[in-house]
Amino acid sequence: MSPPENPGSQSVVTPARVVIGLCLFAPFVALLWVDSYAKTEPTLAGMPFFYWYQMLWVLISAGLTAIAYVLLLRERSARSGRHEQREGGEER
């Protein structure tokens, strides 16, 4: 992937990238803050909260990672589309 011709023309921090970062950062915060879920109650099918909370975050993390991936693909395709339009406009 070649760098853009004018580096100042494209912002590095975009709203999509902020959302991507939050999607990837949320599981770390939720699971590293152990005091928030270090308890037995409420139980789910006899399983203490401590365990099912972590298993729930496995599913949530997979979903958030998928969302981040889709957003990244959309942003890349939008950027490449803008780049191709600029190049097409210069040739005419």
ABEGO torsion letter per residue (X at the ends): XBBBABAAABBABBAAAAAAAAAAAAAAAAAABAAAABBAOBBBGGBBAAAAAAAAAAAAAAAAAAAAAAAAAAAAAAAAAAAAAAAAAAAX
